[in-house]
Amino acid sequence: MSSTLIPVTIHRGLSTRPPVAVHGEPTAHPALVIVPMVGTTARYTGTWRVLHTPSGRMLTAPNHLPIGYIRHLGQLLATSGIDWSRPAADLRDDLAAQRLCRQSLEEAEAASAAGEIPGPTAESSWRLLPPLWRILTPEGTVRGDLDELPAVFATYEQAAAALADWDQLHHKILATARIQRWDPPPDAELPNYLIARDTQPSWQLRCISPVCPARSDTGHAEVLSFHYPDRALVEMEALAGLWRPAGPRRWACPWCADEFALNTPAHLDAIWSC
């Protein structure tokens, strides 16, 4: 999703209807923009379409799809290799362009009806990671009061460096407290935390959405911060963190779950009845 909106003009079919100026969301092709749909009275309808900017005409048929599906549709069209900068009359005679628009919209509608996010069916949100490193209490349980630290680490060196930084910060806070004549409780000193490695690989959950906003920052979709050898525990953390199932072996992060309307009562009932 682009954070920059661009001004565009929508021409609404009949020549007697005046054009409407709106702001649209650009795609990877300069001639295609995602816009809010306006009705005959020039009021917003709450739906979204893909606009052909050279003509001001809509490329996609009327629909009631959530914005996430339209963004994905715009991405498919923009990266298809078709020259969308041509006049609308040329595109109407282009059978490949017309077929792509029709089929892509039909696939998006089918995915929406199934409560899924479109994409390759073989693609999964699950990634199996090598055994990870964790910071434990002296009793051997996962640390409970180091909320400033990541839950897991890929290497021992990362865990040790993070713990050393946190220990240094903690002692600075205690020193400042004593200067201000506040006596910290006897248990304010850090215990001797342990760094241990899991004995099994862990599961990582990654957002399946092809238009996840995290991709623009990190190059990959949003990743759940909890990793466990038991996939059921990861799923529990995901649901508690507002992640939502988006098809077989496919999950959506909270942002994408909203964009693809996976938080509807019907979809949530289906989740909790499993």
VMD Tcl script that draws the C-alpha trace (Angstrom):
set ca {
  {0.00 0.00 0.00}
  {1.31 3.43 -0.92}
  {1.03 6.24 1.62}
  {0.95 8.86 -1.19}
  {-2.41 9.64 -2.75}
  {-2.68 11.23 -6.16}
  {-5.51 13.37 -7.60}
  {-7.46 11.71 -10.42}
  {-10.73 12.28 -12.25}
  {-13.53 9.73 -12.56}
  {-15.77 9.87 -15.64}
  {-19.07 8.23 -14.78}
  {-20.44 6.71 -17.96}
  {-23.18 8.97 -19.26}
  {-21.92 12.19 -20.80}
  {-24.53 14.16 -18.84}
  {-22.86 13.25 -15.55}
  {-20.04 15.62 -14.61}
  {-16.66 14.06 -13.80}
  {-15.70 13.70 -10.16}
  {-12.28 14.56 -8.75}
  {-10.99 12.17 -6.08}
  {-7.68 11.06 -4.62}
  {-6.53 7.57 -5.53}
  {-3.91 5.10 -4.40}
  {-1.23 4.42 -7.03}
  {-0.26 0.96 -8.21}
  {2.92 -0.31 -9.86}
  {1.61 1.02 -13.20}
  {1.10 4.80 -13.55}
  {-2.08 4.32 -15.59}
  {-3.84 2.28 -12.88}
  {-5.07 3.79 -9.63}
  {-7.30 2.42 -6.86}
  {-10.15 4.83 -6.16}
  {-13.28 5.01 -4.00}
  {-16.37 4.50 -6.10}
  {-18.89 7.30 -6.37}
  {-22.57 6.88 -7.19}
  {-24.89 8.79 -9.49}
  {-25.19 11.59 -6.92}
  {-21.37 11.86 -6.66}
  {-21.45 10.40 -3.15}
  {-19.05 7.73 -2.02}
  {-20.56 4.25 -2.10}
  {-18.10 2.59 0.30}
  {-16.75 0.37 -2.49}
  {-13.51 0.47 -4.45}
  {-12.49 0.10 -8.10}
  {-9.40 0.13 -10.31}
  {-9.37 3.28 -12.45}
  {-7.78 3.70 -15.89}
  {-6.36 7.20 -15.45}
  {-5.88 8.16 -19.14}
  {-9.63 7.78 -19.75}
  {-11.01 8.22 -16.23}
  {-12.98 4.97 -16.73}
  {-13.19 1.94 -14.46}
  {-11.36 -1.23 -15.49}
  {-13.21 -3.50 -13.08}
  {-16.91 -4.22 -12.89}
  {-19.00 -3.05 -9.91}
  {-18.34 -5.12 -6.80}
  {-18.54 -5.00 -3.02}
  {-15.09 -6.37 -2.29}
  {-13.10 -5.07 0.69}
  {-10.19 -2.81 -0.12}
  {-7.59 -5.57 0.37}
  {-8.92 -7.56 -2.58}
  {-8.97 -4.47 -4.80}
  {-5.35 -3.69 -3.87}
  {-4.39 -7.24 -4.78}
  {-6.37 -6.95 -8.03}
  {-4.60 -3.70 -8.86}
  {-1.25 -5.36 -8.19}
  {-2.08 -8.25 -10.54}
  {-3.15 -5.92 -13.35}
  {-0.24 -3.50 -12.88}
  {2.40 -6.26 -13.03}
  {0.81 -8.27 -15.86}
  {2.96 -6.78 -18.62}
  {-0.03 -5.23 -20.39}
  {0.41 -1.64 -21.56}
  {-2.39 0.09 -19.66}
  {-1.31 3.53 -20.84}
  {-3.08 2.93 -24.16}
  {-6.44 4.60 -24.91}
  {-9.52 2.92 -23.45}
  {-10.76 2.00 -26.95}
  {-7.59 -0.02 -27.59}
  {-7.94 -1.83 -24.27}
  {-11.57 -2.70 -25.02}
  {-10.37 -4.50 -28.17}
  {-7.53 -6.25 -26.32}
  {-8.90 -9.71 -25.50}
  {-5.99 -10.53 -23.15}
  {-6.58 -7.37 -21.11}
  {-10.33 -7.97 -20.93}
  {-9.85 -11.62 -19.95}
  {-7.34 -10.69 -17.24}
  {-9.68 -8.08 -15.72}
  {-12.62 -10.47 -15.72}
  {-10.78 -13.53 -14.38}
  {-8.90 -11.59 -11.71}
  {-12.12 -10.07 -10.40}
  {-13.86 -13.46 -10.40}
  {-10.98 -15.01 -8.42}
  {-11.06 -12.13 -5.93}
  {-14.82 -12.53 -5.45}
  {-14.47 -16.30 -4.94}
  {-11.68 -15.79 -2.39}
  {-13.73 -13.17 -0.54}
  {-16.76 -15.47 -0.40}
  {-14.56 -18.22 1.09}
  {-12.96 -15.86 3.63}
  {-9.53 -16.36 2.05}
  {-6.76 -14.20 0.65}
  {-6.00 -14.89 -3.02}
  {-2.63 -16.24 -4.03}
  {-0.84 -19.47 -4.95}
  {-2.61 -22.29 -3.12}
  {0.68 -24.04 -2.38}
  {2.02 -21.00 -0.51}
  {1.93 -21.33 3.27}
  {2.30 -18.88 6.16}
  {4.30 -21.42 8.15}
  {8.11 -21.43 8.25}
  {10.16 -23.99 10.18}
  {13.11 -22.37 11.98}
  {16.22 -24.04 13.46}
  {16.20 -24.39 17.27}
  {16.17 -20.87 18.75}
  {17.86 -19.28 21.76}
  {15.81 -17.98 24.71}
  {16.56 -16.11 27.94}
  {15.44 -18.10 30.97}
  {15.08 -17.41 34.68}
  {17.37 -19.24 37.13}
  {14.52 -21.71 37.61}
  {14.63 -22.59 33.93}
  {11.38 -20.91 32.89}
  {11.12 -18.39 30.07}
  {12.02 -14.93 31.41}
  {8.96 -13.06 32.54}
  {10.11 -9.51 33.26}
  {12.36 -8.69 30.30}
  {9.55 -7.31 28.16}
  {11.96 -4.96 26.42}
  {13.77 -7.92 24.86}
  {12.69 -10.05 21.89}
  {11.19 -13.38 22.87}
  {13.71 -15.46 20.92}
  {17.04 -15.10 19.16}
  {18.57 -16.82 16.14}
  {22.06 -17.06 17.72}
  {23.60 -17.22 21.17}
  {25.58 -14.05 20.44}
  {22.37 -12.09 19.77}
  {20.82 -13.27 23.02}
  {23.95 -12.50 25.05}
  {24.33 -9.02 23.56}
  {20.68 -8.18 24.20}
  {20.86 -9.40 27.78}
  {24.06 -7.42 28.41}
  {22.46 -4.24 27.05}
  {19.36 -4.77 29.17}
  {21.49 -5.47 32.28}
  {23.43 -2.24 31.72}
  {20.24 -0.24 31.33}
  {18.75 -1.82 34.44}
  {21.75 -0.83 36.58}
  {21.62 2.72 35.25}
  {17.99 2.93 36.36}
  {18.87 1.63 39.84}
  {21.78 4.08 40.14}
  {19.51 6.97 39.16}
  {16.94 5.84 41.70}
  {19.52 5.80 44.52}
  {20.78 9.28 43.56}
  {17.20 10.48 43.89}
  {17.13 8.87 47.37}
  {14.72 6.15 46.42}
  {15.72 2.80 47.91}
  {14.81 0.01 45.51}
  {13.48 -3.22 47.03}
  {15.99 -6.01 47.83}
  {14.85 -8.04 44.80}
  {15.43 -5.17 42.37}
  {18.79 -6.59 41.35}
  {18.73 -8.80 38.29}
  {19.00 -12.53 38.92}
  {21.46 -14.61 36.97}
  {19.47 -15.22 33.82}
  {20.33 -18.19 31.65}
  {20.64 -18.42 27.89}
  {19.53 -21.76 26.55}
  {18.75 -23.25 23.15}
  {15.54 -25.07 22.26}
  {15.89 -28.79 21.64}
  {13.44 -28.69 18.70}
  {12.85 -26.47 15.67}
  {10.29 -23.67 16.09}
  {7.41 -22.57 13.90}
  {7.20 -19.04 12.54}
  {3.97 -17.52 11.21}
  {4.13 -15.00 8.37}
  {1.31 -12.96 6.86}
  {0.23 -14.45 3.53}
  {-1.12 -11.21 2.04}
  {0.69 -10.15 -1.14}
  {-0.11 -6.51 -0.28}
  {0.93 -6.64 3.39}
  {2.31 -3.15 4.22}
  {5.32 -4.65 6.00}
  {6.68 -5.72 2.61}
  {7.48 -2.12 1.70}
  {9.62 -1.72 4.83}
  {11.29 -5.10 5.30}
  {10.90 -6.85 1.97}
  {8.71 -9.53 3.50}
  {5.30 -9.69 5.10}
  {4.55 -9.20 8.79}
  {5.88 -11.95 11.08}
  {4.30 -13.04 14.37}
  {6.77 -12.35 17.20}
  {6.02 -15.64 19.02}
  {7.87 -18.79 17.96}
  {7.35 -22.22 19.54}
  {8.04 -25.85 18.62}
  {4.32 -26.49 19.13}
  {2.29 -25.04 16.25}
  {-0.86 -25.02 18.40}
  {0.79 -22.52 20.77}
  {1.74 -20.29 17.86}
  {-1.87 -20.38 16.62}
  {-3.16 -19.43 20.09}
  {-0.79 -16.46 20.23}
  {-1.78 -15.46 16.69}
  {-5.52 -15.46 17.45}
  {-4.92 -13.53 20.68}
  {-2.89 -10.99 18.65}
  {-5.79 -10.55 16.16}
  {-4.20 -12.59 13.39}
  {-6.82 -14.44 11.35}
  {-6.87 -17.63 9.21}
  {-7.02 -16.76 5.51}
  {-7.22 -20.21 3.92}
  {-5.54 -23.60 4.38}
  {-2.12 -23.02 6.03}
  {-2.57 -19.28 5.39}
  {-2.83 -16.48 7.97}
  {-3.25 -12.71 7.82}
  {-1.72 -10.16 10.20}
  {-4.14 -7.82 12.06}
  {-3.80 -5.04 9.48}
  {-4.45 -7.33 6.51}
  {-7.25 -9.13 8.38}
  {-9.07 -5.80 8.52}
  {-8.26 -4.90 4.91}
  {-9.62 -8.24 3.68}
  {-12.60 -8.12 6.08}
  {-11.61 -11.31 7.91}
  {-13.03 -9.96 11.18}
  {-16.67 -10.27 10.16}
  {-18.95 -12.15 12.61}
  {-19.42 -15.02 10.14}
  {-15.68 -15.48 9.68}
  {-14.99 -15.32 13.41}
  {-17.76 -17.86 14.11}
  {-16.12 -20.21 11.63}
  {-12.75 -19.79 13.39}
  {-14.00 -20.48 16.89}
  {-16.17 -23.42 15.83}
  {-13.13 -25.33 14.53}
}
mol new
graphics top color blue
foreach p $ca { graphics top sphere $p radius 0.5 }
foreach p [lrange $ca 0 end-1] q [lrange $ca 1 end] { graphics top cylinder $p $q radius 0.2 }
display resetview
